[in-house]
């Protein structure tokens, strides 16, 4: 008899042969067992299918979007008269020269050369756009002395299929917004040393990207209920949501297919590059950027970047009309376009204005 040795106990060749012989009937029995037939549920199969072809990227009613944008612009123009300077223009993105529409709001009376701090305000949404719901907060910012610009970066709606289909979530769109800084520098009454960036949701996502790059021209940023981790987000939201990402021209694949690309596009993985003050507020009852996605970023900032971050978790704040806590700090009466305040909204804005005043000094001091 031949004996071999392992660290635990001797194993005989005869034992190995015996074990193998006993396994054969079991394997044969498994092979001969009738297979269970699973009938295809075509509706569920269609729901679970996620394309990686650009041709399958979700499209929209572009004429309706353009008409809606015209209504929004007319509201801004009418509501700005006598309150603040308003205009709409465009600038070229530094990344590839794409024309980026931009809203501009400024105090009626200027403080002179480099007399004003400024905010680049980033709208949210996958294929979102700047709309009149921002109006009461813009009026507050301008009343405090800020110049505000709101870029309609690639992927935004209201401008037809070309800008819409140029969407590049977490990549070139970030450069589109960064280019707003150079646009602001063309205004003699804006101080380029006092420019911040802010946004909710996807706007917070872009804000975080801009500050987590390490080198940034912005002096501070505010990210409210920001998207943070595309791996978690796409798995949590499922195929319907995944389709908006997997079919983008610069991605064409899901996270398991484009792992490094999705990591690059997720702010959570770049927290260690933060060198600029950021304020982040999240809500535990958020039904869009769920707390399961938000909490790891809060924990990372508190643990690794406490000197650069101010964070607050709002526990079940008064929800907005349709998306839970995701809109807890941007509650607006759609008829009057005035704030529909809750205690949490008041608190969040008090903290936000104090944070921006500290770092941007809108009064010039």
C-alpha positions in Angstrom: 0.0 0.0 0.0 1.3 3.5 -1.0 0.7 6.3 1.5 0.9 10.1 0.8 0.9 12.8 3.4 -0.9 16.1 4.0 -0.4 18.4 6.9 -3.5 16.9 8.7 -3.4 13.2 8.2 -2.2 10.4 5.8 -4.4 9.6 2.7 -4.2 6.3 1.1 -4.4 5.7 -2.7 -7.0 3.0 -2.0 -9.2 5.5 -0.2 -9.0 7.9 -3.1 -9.9 5.2 -5.6 -12.8 4.1 -3.4 -14.2 7.6 -3.1 -14.0 8.1 -6.9 -15.8 4.8 -7.6 -18.6 5.8 -5.2 -19.0 9.1 -6.9 -19.6 7.6 -10.4 -23.1 6.2 -9.7 -24.1 9.5 -8.1 -23.0 11.5 -11.1 -24.8 9.0 -13.5 -28.0 9.3 -11.5 -27.9 13.1 -11.6 -27.4 13.0 -15.4 -30.3 10.6 -15.8 -32.7 12.6 -13.6 -35.5 14.3 -15.6 -34.7 18.0 -16.2 -37.2 20.6 -15.0 -38.7 22.6 -17.9 -38.9 26.3 -17.1 -41.2 28.1 -19.4 -40.0 31.4 -20.7 -41.9 34.5 -19.4 -41.4 36.7 -22.4 -42.7 39.8 -20.6 -40.2 39.3 -17.7 -37.4 38.5 -20.2 -38.0 41.7 -22.0 -38.0 43.7 -18.8 -34.7 42.1 -17.7 -33.0 42.6 -21.1 -30.5 45.5 -21.0 -29.0 46.5 -24.4 -25.5 47.9 -24.9 -26.3 49.4 -28.3 -26.5 53.1 -28.7 -29.5 52.6 -31.1 -31.5 51.4 -28.1 -30.8 54.5 -25.9 -34.1 55.9 -24.6 -35.4 58.6 -26.8 -38.0 61.3 -26.1 -40.6 63.6 -27.6 -38.1 66.3 -28.6 -40.8 68.8 -29.9 -42.6 68.6 -26.6 -39.3 69.2 -24.7 -38.4 72.2 -26.8 -41.9 73.7 -26.3 -41.6 73.1 -22.5 -38.2 74.7 -22.5 -39.7 77.8 -24.2 -42.3 78.0 -21.5 -39.7 77.8 -18.8 -37.6 80.5 -20.4 -40.6 82.8 -20.6 -41.3 82.3 -16.9 -37.8 83.1 -16.0 -37.8 86.2 -18.1 -41.2 87.4 -16.7 -40.3 86.6 -13.0 -36.9 88.2 -13.2 -38.0 91.7 -14.3 -37.2 94.2 -11.6 -35.8 91.5 -9.4 -32.5 90.4 -11.0 -30.7 90.5 -14.3 -31.6 87.5 -16.5 -30.3 86.3 -19.8 -29.7 83.1 -21.7 -26.6 82.5 -23.8 -24.1 79.8 -24.5 -20.4 78.9 -24.3 -18.2 76.2 -25.7 -17.2 73.2 -23.7 -13.4 73.0 -23.3 -13.4 69.3 -23.8 -14.6 69.2 -27.4 -16.1 72.6 -28.3 -19.7 71.5 -27.9 -22.1 74.5 -27.5 -23.5 74.5 -24.0 -26.7 76.7 -23.4 -26.4 78.6 -20.1 -28.7 80.6 -17.9 -27.2 83.7 -16.2 -28.7 85.6 -13.2 -27.1 88.6 -11.6 -27.9 91.5 -9.2 -29.4 94.5 -10.9 -26.8 96.7 -9.3 -23.2 95.6 -9.7 -20.5 96.0 -7.1 -17.8 96.9 -9.7 -14.7 95.1 -10.9 -14.5 91.6 -9.3 -17.2 92.7 -6.9 -19.3 89.5 -6.8 -18.9 85.9 -5.8 -20.5 83.4 -8.2 -22.2 80.0 -8.2 -22.2 77.4 -10.9 -25.6 75.7 -10.2 -25.9 72.2 -11.8 -29.3 70.8 -12.6 -30.1 67.1 -11.8 -31.6 64.2 -13.7 -30.5 61.7 -16.3 -31.6 63.8 -19.3 -32.8 66.5 -16.9 -32.9 70.3 -17.4 -33.0 73.6 -15.6 -36.6 74.5 -14.8 -38.6 77.1 -13.0 -38.7 75.1 -9.7 -35.2 76.6 -9.0 -36.6 80.2 -9.1 -37.0 80.9 -5.4 -33.6 79.7 -4.5 -32.0 81.6 -7.4 -33.7 84.8 -6.2 -32.2 84.2 -2.7 -28.7 83.7 -4.1 -28.9 86.8 -6.2 -30.3 88.8 -3.3 -27.2 87.7 -1.3 -25.0 89.1 -4.0 -24.1 86.0 -6.0 -24.0 85.8 -9.8 -25.5 82.4 -10.8 -24.9 80.5 -14.0 -26.8 77.3 -14.8 -25.3 75.3 -17.7 -27.4 72.9 -19.7 -24.6 70.3 -20.1 -24.7 67.5 -22.7 -27.6 65.2 -22.3 -30.0 68.0 -21.2 -33.5 68.1 -22.5 -35.2 71.0 -24.4 -32.7 71.4 -27.2 -33.4 68.5 -29.6 -31.7 65.2 -30.2 -28.1 66.3 -30.8 -27.5 67.7 -27.3 -29.7 64.9 -25.8 -27.8 62.1 -27.4 -24.4 63.6 -26.5 -25.1 62.4 -22.9 -21.9 61.3 -21.2 -22.8 60.6 -17.5 -19.9 61.3 -15.2 -17.4 62.1 -17.9 -17.6 64.9 -20.6 -20.7 66.4 -18.9 -18.4 67.2 -15.9 -16.0 69.1 -18.3 -19.0 70.9 -19.7 -19.8 72.2 -16.2 -16.2 72.9 -15.4 -16.1 75.2 -18.5 -18.7 77.4 -16.9 -15.9 78.6 -14.7 -14.0 80.0 -17.7 -17.3 81.5 -18.9 -17.7 83.3 -15.5 -14.2 84.7 -15.8 -15.3 86.7 -18.9 -17.6 88.8 -16.6 -15.6 91.7 -15.2 -17.8 91.9 -12.1 -17.2 88.3 -11.0 -14.2 87.5 -8.8 -12.6 84.3 -10.1 -11.3 83.6 -6.6 -14.8 83.3 -5.2 -16.6 80.9 -7.4 -18.4 77.8 -6.0 -20.4 74.9 -7.5 -23.6 73.3 -6.2 -26.4 71.0 -7.1 -29.0 68.4 -6.0 -29.0 64.7 -7.0 -27.2 64.4 -10.4 -26.2 68.0 -9.9 -24.6 67.0 -6.6 -22.9 64.1 -8.4 -21.2 66.5 -10.9 -20.3 68.8 -8.0 -18.6 65.9 -6.2 -16.8 64.9 -9.3 -15.5 68.5 -9.8 -14.2 68.6 -6.2 -12.9 65.0 -6.0 -10.6 65.6 -9.0 -8.0 67.1 -6.6 -7.2 70.1 -8.7 -10.2 72.4 -9.1 -10.7 76.1 -9.6 -13.8 76.1 -7.3 -13.4 77.4 -3.8 -16.3 75.4 -2.3 -19.1 73.0 -3.3 -22.5 71.9 -2.1 -23.9 68.5 -3.0 -27.4 67.8 -1.7 -28.7 64.1 -2.0 -25.9 63.4 -4.5 -25.6 60.3 -6.7 -22.3 58.7 -5.6 -21.8 55.0 -6.6 -22.9 53.7 -10.0 -22.2 50.1 -9.1 -24.6 50.2 -6.2 -27.1 52.5 -8.0 -27.5 50.4 -11.2 -27.8 47.1 -9.3 -30.3 48.6 -6.9 -32.5 50.3 -9.6 -32.6 47.4 -12.1 -32.7 47.0 -15.8 -35.0 49.9 -16.6 -32.6 52.3 -15.1 -29.5 50.5 -16.4 -30.6 51.0 -20.0 -30.0 54.8 -19.7 -26.4 54.0 -18.9 -25.4 50.9 -20.9 -26.5 52.5 -24.2 -24.5 55.7 -23.9 -22.0 56.1 -26.7 -19.0 56.4 -24.4 -20.0 53.4 -22.2 -21.8 50.7 -24.2 -21.9 48.2 -21.4 -23.0 47.4 -17.8 -20.7 47.7 -14.8 -19.5 44.1 -14.9 -18.5 44.7 -18.6 -16.9 48.2 -18.0 -15.7 47.9 -14.4 -13.0 50.5 -14.6 -15.1 53.0 -16.5 -17.9 52.9 -14.0 -15.4 53.2 -11.1 -14.0 56.3 -12.8 -17.5 57.7 -13.1 -18.5 57.1 -9.4 -17.5 59.9 -7.0 -17.4 57.6 -4.1 -14.1 56.0 -5.3 -12.4 59.4 -5.4 -13.0 60.8 -2.0 -9.3 60.7 -1.1 -8.6 63.4 -3.8 -10.8 66.0 -2.0 -8.8 69.2 -1.2 -11.7 71.7 -1.3 -14.5 72.3 1.2 -17.7 70.5 0.5 -21.1 70.4 2.2 -23.2 67.2 1.8 -26.8 66.7 3.0 -28.7 63.4 2.6 -32.0 62.0 3.7 -32.8 58.5 5.1 -36.2 58.4 3.4 -34.8 59.3 -0.1 -36.5 57.1 -2.7 -34.3 58.2 -5.5 -30.7 58.3 -4.2 -31.5 55.8 -1.5 -29.7 56.0 1.8 -28.0 52.7 1.0 -26.1 54.6 -1.7 -25.7 57.8 0.3 -24.4 56.5 3.6 -21.1 55.2 2.4 -20.1 58.6 1.0 -21.0 60.3 4.3 -19.0 57.7 6.3 -16.0 58.1 4.0 -16.0 61.9 4.3 -16.4 61.8 8.0 -13.7 59.2 8.4 -11.1 60.4 5.9 -11.8 64.0 5.0 -13.3 65.7 8.1 -11.2 68.8 7.6 -12.8 69.4 4.2 -16.4 68.3 4.7 -19.5 69.3 6.5 -22.2 66.6 6.4 -25.6 66.0 7.8 -28.0 63.1 7.6 -31.7 64.2 7.9 -33.8 61.4 9.4 -37.1 61.0 7.6 -37.5 64.7 6.7 -40.8 66.0 5.4 -41.0 64.5 1.9 -41.6 66.2 -1.3 -44.8 65.5 -3.3 -43.6 62.5 -5.2 -40.0 61.4 -4.4 -39.8 61.1 -0.7 -36.9 62.8 1.0 -35.0 63.3 -2.3 -36.6 66.7 -2.6 -36.7 67.6 1.1 -34.7 70.8 0.6 -36.2 72.0 -2.6 -39.9 72.0 -1.8 -41.6 74.6 -4.0 -45.2 75.6 -4.6 -45.6 75.0 -8.4 -48.3 77.6 -8.6 -46.7 80.5 -6.8 -43.0 79.4 -7.4 -42.3 80.2 -3.8 -40.6 78.0 -1.2 -42.9 75.4 0.5 -40.8 75.3 3.7 -40.5 72.4 6.1 -38.3 72.5 9.3 -35.7 70.4 7.5 -35.7 72.6 4.4 -35.2 75.7 6.5 -32.3 74.1 8.4 -30.6 72.7 5.3 -30.7 76.1 3.6 -29.5 78.0 6.7 -26.5 75.6 6.8 -25.9 75.9 3.1 -25.9 79.7 3.0 -23.7 79.9 6.0 -21.2 77.4 4.4 -21.1 79.3 1.2 -20.8 82.7 3.0 -17.8 81.3 4.9 -15.9 80.2 1.8 -17.1 82.6 -0.9 -17.8 85.8 1.0 -20.5 87.2 -1.2 -20.4 90.6 0.6 -16.7 90.9 -0.3 -15.3 90.7 3.2 
